[in-house]
């Protein structure tokens, strides 16, 4: 802008000098043709030139101004963009569902758990139902008196211990308290644990190592986990070095044979099966002769889920036992009853009715990881004098393990 005014001033000065020169020439009246002086202010040509100059200068200014404006606008836009980028929050990474994270963590943790830790975790509901209630009355009462024992009796009965087992525990506490001169209620929990371990171990059936083939028949009502337990037992026996054949004699339930085939594939054992609806006795017969021919160590027989109040179905089960005794008399025959721990006292009723039809010499307690009724194990063993062989605390193939009395009791009371 300063240059513009400077150039305009110079141009006005030149016009003034030109005007003075014209006036001098006129005064001398030269011989040359008269030339009228050009008045810059009046001359169209000069005005045109000036106008052009002024136009050019104006255009130049406008162009400069426009360029500067454009640059200014671009600068402002870029600054606004930068400010927007600075203020705009960065996109957060996709959130992984908390449940999945917990699930993955739990899987990793459970993978390294020992069976006792799995058992303890599985019996946590039973522990809360039984042990925490006992601890509450121990805190409430300081001395072992009749009022304390009455409250303890109520807790034991409502925790699926059963009346008979509960009265045995109360009598044992009274005897031991008198013998050991116990007065403080805080010592009661150890006395209860001692009684339960002794009772369970008393009825344990120590398996003798015999050089004989074995037949294990698995019985139970529908839905207790019978077929699943067979697959898991087959896996354990094979891992222990025994050869195993499974007889799929549950030909009544839809898809039972296919389910057992899948378990046998996972366990890596042979299976003898037939079509759904075929005679279960015939399947057992074929499996017995296959086991004899191949000198298989153990034959596991699945059976149809029986409703314990249906005599016809129970009679059909008796028919299978007769076939086994007739065709494989030289083998050691065991009958294991599968009981769903979530059924509570109903499990005792099932066990009693099955015992009327067949000679049960072992129990399989399943679904301990999902119930607060794990205490049912104690009255079943105490009243029926039948040992627990296996306990299940999960769905994996290795989540069925040999029963250990001390571990079971400690898992509840620790």
Beta strands, then each sheet from edge to edge (+ up, - down):
strand 1: 214-219
strand 2: 244-249
strand 3: 270-272
strand 4: 298-303
strand 5: 332-340
strand 6: 362-366
strand 7: 388-392
strand 8: 400-402
sheet 1: 3+ 2+ 4+ 1+ 5+ 6+ 7+ 8-
end
